Amino acid sequence: MSDSQRVDLFVIGGGINGAGIARDAAGRGLSVILCEKDDLAQGTSSRSGKLVHGGLRYLEYYEFRLVREALIEREVLLNAAPHIIWPMRFVLPHSPDDRPAWLVRLGLFLYDHLGGRKKLPGTRTLDLLRSPEGAPIKDEYRRGFEYSDCWVDDARLVVLNALDAAHRGAQVLTRTACTSARREGGVWRIELRNTRNGATRVVTARTLVNAAGPWVADVIERVAGSHSTRKVRLVKGSHIVTPKFWDGPHSYLVQNHDKRVIFINPYEGDKALIGTTDIPWDGAPENVSIDETEVEYLLAAVNRYFKQPLRRQDVVQTFSGVRPLYDDGKGNPSAVTRDYVFDLDTSGGAPLLNVFGGKITTFRKLSEHALQHLRPTFPDMGKDWTATATLPGGEIENADVPQFIARLQREFVWLPRDLMLHYARTYGARTAQVIASASSVADLGRQFGPYFYEAEVRYLIAQEWAETPQDILTRRTKHGLHMSAEQTAAFGAWFDGLDRKSA
């Protein structure tokens, strides 16, 4: 690639918004480069609550447009990537000490009807003393509600957008930092540095999109030498992972005394994902981590409702992310809008589009709106297109995953069912590419952990920009959660000795 390369659109940030914008732009016929200083989804976009949801509690803050947009997007995304996004039922035990039952029911009624729900079942009222969903709940909570939202593998959603962008002609540069961007002669002159070997290069672009998430202000001021009247507010959200402590595929949503709600979701089969917190964060986004008060807060919220108490030693993993919320001046971090805002600077002839805020559920709509803002610069680009398009692996007839899995079982009769389910739920219609020419489990190569074989590693290196063990164990997959320290170390040693060019 020559240093004189010129493109229509240069996107900074390999999180969900940057990948979504790059994909949308490439699909409209624009030439695109996306750069990410680390791995795809290494920041906020792999540290979410892993839900595609309307944001039930945002109704309390009168965020009706945001909730409606998010509710509509649930089913759009469900059709686009049914292998990594699927419906989930949420059980909400009612506590008379917090929001009154009539208010919760009204909120759920609005939630059912704001977004034109078609596929997902509606709300129902539960007698927790009689229903199986109430079995793990303390007897003092007699009434509950059950409603629908969706689960998503957040990091894979980012990767799939990047894959689709690349398929449509975009260049995706991971571990490549944008060190400077300056307007020269009506275009952006952009300096890049490869963080692996220090190599530098220069490209030019007609338009620059800053989708750096928590680093959005840093890009505006330090990289682009610009300024914006808009501000981003960093809020830390932390999660804990424990063994799963209830039967059934459903989740729980519990109210806390501080008006926050805590999600308790099935995770990776035998585990539970519990979160999140909302704490102002003033440090560097890359240094974020959970503190013990957050662990205690989450455990206390769960133990308020459930018969089986969770202890500190039950926590098997934690993770924290920094949410880059648009600063609307609200004092309470929980009340700060989850909506997104654009700041378009056209001074000097070369537009700079800064993206503030957003949430994983609305990334596609955010991307679409971003390109609409840029139409004056690119009047001949294609029309909106992503609302009906599938993501890589999502090309499953009628989005019917059970039927797709049954077909896989017939096609690969030698594949153990649990391994086949892992491939289907991770790669969808691309499962055959992962398996490649294998006709037996032995053909998949070395085994590193449960359902984790060499063939998958080689696919991830060749197709999905995986370069380190952590890229694979925590972002492209969640194998790391199911491996012992010895297995993880053995995999790391094998990976370090791998010839990547032949992988």
For each residue, the residues with C-beta under 8 A, 3 or more apart:
1: 5 171 201
2: 5
3: 201 202 203
4: 202 204
5: 1 2 33 203 204
6: 187 203 204 205 206
7: 10 30 31 32 33 171 203 204 205 206
8: 25 30 31 32 205 206 207 378
9: 22 25 30 31 32 33 205 206 207 209 374
10: 7 32 33 35 181 188 190 203 205 207 208 209
11: 18 21 22 25 32 33 34 35 209 211
12: 18 35 178 181 208 209 210 211 212 219 223
13: 17 18 34 36 210 211 212 213 215
14: 18 19 34 35 36 38 39 40 41 42 158 162 172 174
15: 18 19 36 40 41 43 44 45 158 211 213
16: 19 20 41 45 154 157 158 161 358 360 363
17: 13 20 21 211 213 340 355 358 363 366 367
18: 11 12 13 14 15 21 22 34 36 209 211 212 213
19: 14 15 16 22 23 34 40 158 159 161 162 165
20: 16 17 23 24 161 363 364 366 367
21: 11 17 18 24 25 209 211 355 366 367 370 371
22: 9 11 18 19 25 26 32 34 161 162 165 170 172
23: 19 20 26 27 161 162 164 165 168 170 367 386
24: 20 21 27 28 364 367 368 370 371 385 386
25: 8 9 11 21 22 28 30 32 165 170 371 381
26: 22 23 29 30 32 164 165 168 169 170
27: 23 24 164 168 382 385 386 389
28: 24 25 371 378 381 382 383 385
29: 26 381 382
30: 7 8 9 25 26 378 381
31: 7 8 9 169
32: 7 8 9 10 11 22 25 26 165 169 170 171
33: 5 7 9 10 11 170 171 173 203 205
34: 11 13 14 18 19 22 162 165 170 171 172 173
35: 10 11 12 14 173 176 177 178 192
36: 13 14 15 18 39 40 42 172 173 174 175 176
37: 175 176 177 178 195
38: 14 42 43 174 175 195
39: 14 36 42 174 175 465 467 468 470 471 475
40: 14 15 19 36 155 158 159 162 172 174 465 475
41: 14 15 16 45 46 154 155 158 159 475
42: 14 36 38 39 46 475
43: 15 38 46 47 213 214 285 286 321 322
44: 15 47 48 213 214 285 321 322 323 324
45: 15 16 41 48 154 155 157 158 213 360
46: 41 42 43 154 155 158 321 474 475
47: 43 44 154 237 239 319 320 321
48: 44 45 51 154 237 321 360
49: 237 239 263 265 273 275 276
50: 151 152 153 154 265 267 273
51: 48 88 149 150 151 152 263 265 360 361
52: 73 74 77 78 85 149 150 151 152 360 361
53: 56 70 74 149 150 361
54: 58 67 68 70 71 74 111 114 115 149 361
55: 58 59 63 66 67 70 338 359 361
56: 53 59 67 107 108 111 147 253 261
57: 60 61 260 261 334
58: 54 55 61 63 66 67 338
59: 55 56 62 63 64 67 107 110 111
60: 57 107 259
61: 57 58 335 337
62: 59
63: 55 58 59 66 67 337 338 339
64: 59 67 68 114
65: 68 69 339
66: 55 58 63 69 70 337 338 339 362
67: 54 55 56 58 59 63 64 70 71 110 111 114 115
68: 54 64 65 71 72 114 115
69: 65 66 72 73 362 365
70: 53 54 55 66 67 73 74 115 359 361 362
71: 54 67 68 74 111 114 115 116 117
72: 68 69 75 76 115 116
73: 52 69 70 76 77 361 362 364 365
74: 52 53 54 70 71 77 78 115 120 149 150 361
75: 72 78 79 115 117 118 119 120
76: 72 73 79 80 364 387
77: 52 73 74 80 81 85 150 152 361 364
78: 52 74 75 81 82 85 86 87 119 150 399
79: 75 76 82 388 390 394 399
80: 76 77 85 364 386 389 390 391 394
81: 77 78 84 85 152 157 160 390 391 393 394 428
82: 78 79 85 86 394 396 399 400 401 428
83: 393 394 396 401 404 424 425 426 427 428 429
84: 81 152 153 156 157 160 393 425 426 428
85: 52 77 78 80 81 82 150 151 152 153 157
86: 78 82 150 151 401
87: 78 119 120 121 148 149 150 151
88: 51 148 149 150 151 249 250 251 265 266
89: 121 146 147 148 249 250 251
90: 146 147 148 149 250 251 252 253 263
91: 126 133 134 144 145 146 250 251 252 253
92: 104 144 145 146 147 252 253 254 255
93: 128 134 137 141 143 144 252 254 305
94: 101 104 141 143 144 145
95: 98 141 254 255 305
96: 100 101
97: 257
98: 95 255 256 257 259
99: 103 104 255 259
100: 96 103 104
101: 94 96 104 105 143
102: 105 106
103: 99 100 106 107
104: 92 94 99 100 101 107 108 145
105: 101 102 108 109 123 125 145
106: 102 103 109 110
107: 56 59 60 103 104 110 111
108: 56 104 105 111 112 123 145 147
109: 105 106 112 113 123
110: 59 67 106 107 113 114
111: 54 56 59 67 71 107 108 114 115 123 147
112: 108 109 117 122 123 147
113: 109 110 117
114: 54 64 67 68 71 110 111
115: 54 67 68 70 71 72 74 75 111
116: 71 72
117: 71 75 112 113 120 122 148
118: 75
119: 75 78 87
120: 74 75 87 117 148 149 150
121: 87 89 148
122: 112 117 147 148
123: 105 108 109 111 112 145 146 147 148
124: 145 146
125: 105 143 144 145 146
126: 91 131 133 134 143 144 145 146
127: 130 131 134 142 143 144
128: 93 131 133 134 137 141 142 143 144
129: 134 139 142
130: 127 134
131: 126 127 128 134 144
132: 135 247 248
133: 91 126 128 137 144 146 248 250
134: 91 93 126 127 128 129 130 131 137 141 144
135: 132 246 247
136: 245 246 247 306 307 308
137: 93 128 133 134 141 144 305 306 307
138: 141 305 306 307
139: 129 142
140:
141: 93 94 95 128 134 137 138 144 305
142: 127 128 129 139
143: 93 94 101 125 126 127 128
144: 91 92 93 94 125 126 127 128 131 133 134 137 141
145: 91 92 94 104 105 108 123 124 125 126
146: 89 90 91 92 123 124 125 126 133 250
147: 56 89 90 92 108 111 112 122 123
148: 87 88 89 90 117 120 121 122 123
149: 51 52 53 54 74 87 88 90 120
150: 51 52 53 74 77 78 85 86 87 88 120
151: 50 51 52 85 86 87 88 265
152: 50 51 52 77 81 84 85 157 360
153: 50 84 85 156 157 426
154: 16 41 45 46 47 48 50 157 158 360
155: 40 41 45 46 158 159 474 475 476
156: 84 153 159 160 426 476
157: 16 45 81 84 85 152 153 154 160 161 360 363 391
158: 14 15 16 19 40 41 45 46 154 155 161 162
159: 19 40 41 155 156 162 163 464 465 475 476
160: 81 84 156 157 163 164 391 392 393 394
161: 16 19 20 22 23 157 158 164 165 363 391
162: 14 19 22 23 34 40 158 159 165 166 172 465
163: 159 160 166 167 391 392 463 464
164: 23 26 27 160 161 167 168 389 391 392
165: 19 22 23 25 26 32 34 161 162 168 170 172
166: 162 163 169 170 171 172
167: 163 164 392
168: 23 26 27 164 165
169: 26 31 32 166
170: 22 23 25 26 32 33 34 165 166
171: 1 7 32 33 34 166
172: 14 22 34 36 40 162 165 166 465
173: 33 34 35 36 176 192
174: 14 36 38 39 40 465 467
175: 36 37 38 39 194 195 196 467
176: 35 36 37 173 192 193 194 195
177: 35 37 192 193 195
178: 12 35 37 181 190 191 192 219 223
179: 191 192 193 200 223
180: 189 190 191 223
181: 10 12 178 188 189 190 191 208 223 224 225
182: 188 189 224 225
183: 186 187 188 189 348 349 350
184: 187 188 189 204
185:
186: 183 348 349 350
187: 6 183 184 204 205 206 350
188: 10 181 182 183 184 204 205 206 207 208 350 352
189: 180 181 182 183 184 202 204
190: 10 178 180 181 202 203 204 205 208
191: 178 179 180 181 200 201 202
192: 35 173 176 177 178 179 200 201 202 203
193: 176 177 179 198 199 200
194: 175 176 197 198 199 200
195: 37 38 175 176 177 198
196: 175 467
197: 194
198: 193 194 195
199: 193 194
200: 179 191 192 193 194
201: 1 3 191 192
202: 3 4 189 190 191 192
203: 3 5 6 7 10 33 190 192
204: 4 5 6 7 184 187 188 189 190
205: 6 7 8 9 10 33 187 188 190 208 350
206: 6 7 8 9 187 188 350 351 377 378
207: 8 9 10 188 350 351 352 353 374 377 378
208: 10 12 181 188 190 205 224 350 351 352 353
209: 9 10 11 12 18 21 352 353 355 370
210: 12 13 216 219 220 224 352 353 354 355
211: 11 12 13 15 17 18 21 216 355
212: 12 13 18 215 216 218 219
213: 13 15 17 18 43 44 45 216 285 322 324
214: 43 44 232 234 285 322 323 324
215: 13 212 218 219 285
216: 210 211 212 213 219 220 232 324 354 355 356
217: 220 221 228 231 232
218: 212 215 221 222 223
219: 12 178 210 212 215 216 222 223 224 354
220: 210 216 217 223 224 226 227 228 354
221: 217 218 224 225 226 227
222: 218 219 225
223: 12 178 179 180 181 218 219 220
224: 181 182 208 210 219 220 221 352
225: 181 182 221 222
226: 220 221 345 352
227: 220 221
228: 217 220 231 343 345 354
229: 343
230: 326 327 341 343 354 356
231: 217 228 326 327 356
232: 214 216 217 324 325 326 327 356 357
233: 280 324 325 326 327 333 336
234: 214 280 281 282 285 322 323 324 325
235: 278 279 280 281 322 323 325 333 336
236: 277 278 279 280 281 288 320 321 322 323
237: 47 48 49 275 276 277 278 279 320 321 322 323
238: 275 276 277 279 290 291 294 295 298 318 319 320 321
239: 47 49 273 274 275 276 290 298 318 319 320
240: 273 274 275 290 295 298 299 315 317 318
241: 267 271 272 273 274 315 316 317 318 319 481
242: 245 271 272 274 310 314 315 316
243: 270 271 272 314 316
244: 266 267 269 270 271 272
245: 136 242 272 306 308 310
246: 135 136 252 306
247: 132 135 136
248: 132 133
249: 88 89 266
250: 88 89 90 91 133 146 266
251: 88 89 90 91 263 264 265 266
252: 90 91 92 93 246 263 264 305
253: 56 90 91 92 261 262 263 264
254: 92 93 95 261 262 264 301 302 304 305
255: 92 95 98 99 259 260 261
256: 98 259 260 261 262 301 304
257: 97 98
258: 334
259: 60 98 99 255 256 334
260: 57 255 256 278 334
261: 56 57 253 254 255 256
262: 253 254 256 274 275 276 298 301 302
263: 49 51 90 251 252 253 273 274 275 276
264: 251 252 253 254 272 273 274 302
265: 49 50 51 88 151 251 272 273 274
266: 88 244 249 250 251 269 271 272 273
267: 50 241 244 271 272 273
268: 271 478 481 482
269: 244 266
270: 243 244
271: 241 242 243 244 266 267 268 316 481
272: 241 242 243 244 245 264 265 266 267
273: 49 50 239 240 241 263 264 265 266 267
274: 239 240 241 242 262 263 264 265 298 301 302
275: 49 237 238 239 240 262 263 298
276: 49 237 238 239 262 263
277: 236 237 238 294 297 298
278: 235 236 237 260 333 334
279: 235 236 237 238 294 333
280: 233 234 235 236 333
281: 234 235 236 285 288 322
282: 234
283: 287 288
284: 287
285: 43 44 213 214 215 234 281 288 322 324
286: 43
287: 283 284
288: 236 281 283 285 320 321 322
289: 318 320
290: 238 239 240 294 295 318 319 320
291: 238 294 295
292: 295 296
293: 296 297
294: 238 277 279 290 291 297 298 320
295: 238 240 290 291 292 298 299 312 315 318
296: 292 293 299 300 312
297: 277 293 294 300 301
298: 238 239 240 262 274 275 277 294 295 301 302
299: 240 295 296 302 303 310 311 312 315
300: 296 297 303 304
301: 254 256 262 274 297 298 304 305
302: 254 262 264 274 298 299 305 306 310
303: 299 300 306 309 310
304: 254 256 300 301
305: 93 95 137 138 141 252 254 301 302
306: 136 137 138 245 246 302 303 309 310
307: 136 137 138
308: 136 245
309: 303 306
310: 242 245 299 302 303 306 314 315
311: 299 314
312: 295 296 299 315
313:
314: 242 243 310 311
315: 240 241 242 295 299 310 312 318
316: 241 242 243 271 481
317: 240 241 481
318: 238 239 240 241 289 290 295 315
319: 47 238 239 241 290
320: 47 236 237 238 239 288 289 290 294
321: 43 44 46 47 48 236 237 238 288
322: 43 44 213 214 234 235 236 237 281 285 288
323: 44 214 234 235 236 237
324: 44 213 214 216 232 233 234 285 356 357
325: 232 233 234 235 333 336 337 338 357
326: 230 231 232 233 336 337 339 340 341 356 357
327: 230 231 232 233 336
328: 336 337
329:
330: 335 336 337
331: 335
332: 335 336
333: 233 235 278 279 280 325 336
334: 57 258 259 260 278
335: 61 330 331 332
336: 233 235 325 326 327 328 330 332 333
337: 61 63 66 325 326 328 330 357
338: 55 58 63 66 325 357 358 359
339: 63 65 66 326 357 358
340: 17 326 355 356 357 358 359 362 366 369
341: 230 326 356 357
342: 353 354 355 356 369 370 373
343: 228 229 230 353 354 356
344: 351 352 353 354 373
345: 226 228 351 352 353 354
346: 349 351 352
347:
348: 183 186
349: 183 186 346
350: 183 186 187 188 205 206 207 208
351: 206 207 208 344 345 346 374 377
352: 188 207 208 209 210 224 226 344 345 346
353: 207 208 209 210 342 343 344 345 370 373 374
354: 210 216 219 220 228 230 342 343 344 345
355: 17 21 209 210 211 216 340 342 358 366 370
356: 216 230 231 232 324 326 340 341 342 343
357: 232 324 325 326 337 338 339 340 341
358: 16 17 338 339 340 355 362 363 366
359: 55 70 338 340 362 363
360: 16 45 48 51 52 152 154 157 363
361: 51 52 53 54 55 70 73 74 77
362: 66 69 70 73 340 358 359 365 366
363: 16 17 20 157 161 358 359 360 366 367
364: 20 24 73 76 77 80 367 368 386 387
365: 69 73 362 368 369
366: 17 20 21 340 355 358 362 363 369 370
367: 17 20 21 23 24 363 364 370 371 386
368: 24 364 365 371 372 384 386 387
369: 340 342 365 366 372 373
370: 21 24 209 342 353 355 366 367 373 374
371: 21 24 25 28 367 368 374 375 381 384
372: 368 369 375 384
373: 342 344 353 369 370
374: 9 207 351 353 370 371 377 378 381
375: 371 372 378 379 381
376: 379
377: 206 207 351 374
378: 8 28 30 206 207 374 375 381
379: 375 376
380:
381: 25 28 29 30 371 374 375 378
382: 27 28 29 385
383: 28
384: 368 371 372 387
385: 24 27 28 382 388 389
386: 23 24 27 80 364 367 368 389
387: 76 364 368 384
388: 79 385
389: 27 80 164 385 386
390: 79 80 81 394 395 396
391: 80 81 157 160 161 163 164 394
392: 160 163 164 167 395 428 429 430
393: 81 83 84 160 427 428 429 430 431
394: 79 80 81 82 83 160 390 391 399 428 429
395: 390 392 428 429
396: 82 83 390 399 400 401 404 428 429
397: 400 403 404
398: 403
399: 78 79 82 394 396
400: 82 396 397 403 404
401: 82 83 86 396 404 405 424
402: 405 406
403: 397 398 400 406 407
404: 83 396 397 400 401 407 408 424 428 429
405: 401 402 408 409 420 421 424
406: 402 403 409 410
407: 403 404 410 411
408: 404 405 411 412 415 420 423 424 431
409: 405 406 412 413 415 417 420
410: 406 407 413
411: 407 408 432
412: 408 409 415 420 435
413: 409 410
414: 439 440 441
415: 408 409 412 419 420 423 435 441
416: 419 420 441
417: 409 420 421
418: 421 422 451
419: 415 416 422 423 441 451 453
420: 405 408 409 412 415 416 417 423 424 431
421: 405 417 418 424 425
422: 418 419 425 426 451
423: 408 415 419 420 426 427 431 434 435 456
424: 83 401 404 405 408 420 421 427 428 431
425: 83 84 421 422 428
426: 83 84 153 156 422 423 477
427: 83 393 423 424 430 431 433 434 459
428: 81 82 83 84 392 393 394 395 396 404 424 425 431
429: 83 392 393 394 395 396 404 432
430: 392 393 427 433 434
431: 393 408 420 423 424 427 428 434 435
432: 411 429 435 436
433: 427 430 436 459 463
434: 423 427 430 431 455 456 459
435: 412 415 423 431 432 438 444 455
436: 432 433 455 459
437: 443
438: 435 441 443 444 455
439: 414 443
440: 414 443 444
441: 414 415 416 419 438 444 453
442:
443: 437 438 439 440 455
444: 435 438 440 441 447 453 454 455 456
445: 453 454 455 458
446: 453 454 494
447: 444 452 453 454
448: 452 453 454 457 479 483 487 490 491 494
449: 452 479 482 483 487 488 491
450: 479 482 483
451: 418 419 422 479 482
452: 447 448 449 456 477 479 482 483 491
453: 419 441 444 445 446 447 448 456 457
454: 444 445 446 447 448 457 458
455: 434 435 436 438 443 444 445 458 459
456: 423 434 444 452 453 459 460 477
457: 448 453 454 460 461 466 472 495 498 503
458: 445 454 455 461 462 503
459: 427 433 434 436 455 456 462 463 464
460: 456 457 463 464 466 471 472 476 477
461: 457 458 464 466 467 498 500 503
462: 458 459 503
463: 163 433 459 460
464: 159 163 459 460 461 476
465: 39 40 159 162 172 174 471
466: 457 460 461 471 472 476
467: 39 174 175 196 461 471 500
468: 39 471 472 495
469: 472 473 488 491 492 495
470: 39 473 474 475 480
471: 39 460 465 466 467 468 474 475 476
472: 457 460 466 468 469 475 476 477 479 495
473: 469 470 477 478 479 480 483 488 491
474: 46 155 470 471 478 480
475: 39 40 41 42 46 155 159 470 471 472
476: 155 156 159 460 464 466 471 472
477: 426 452 456 460 472 473 480
478: 268 473 474 481 482
479: 448 449 450 451 452 472 473 482 483
480: 470 473 474 477 483 488
481: 241 268 271 316 317 478
482: 268 449 450 451 452 478 479
483: 448 449 450 452 473 479 480 487 488 491
484: 487 488
485: 488 489
486: 489 490
487: 448 449 483 484 490 491
488: 449 469 473 480 483 484 485 491 492
489: 485 486 492 493
490: 448 486 487 493 494
491: 448 449 452 469 473 483 487 488 494 495
492: 469 488 489 495 496
493: 489 490 496 497
494: 446 448 490 491 497 498
495: 457 468 469 472 491 492 498
496: 492 493
497: 493 494
498: 457 461 494 495 503
499: 502 503
500: 461 467 503
501:
502: 499
503: 457 458 461 462 498 499 500
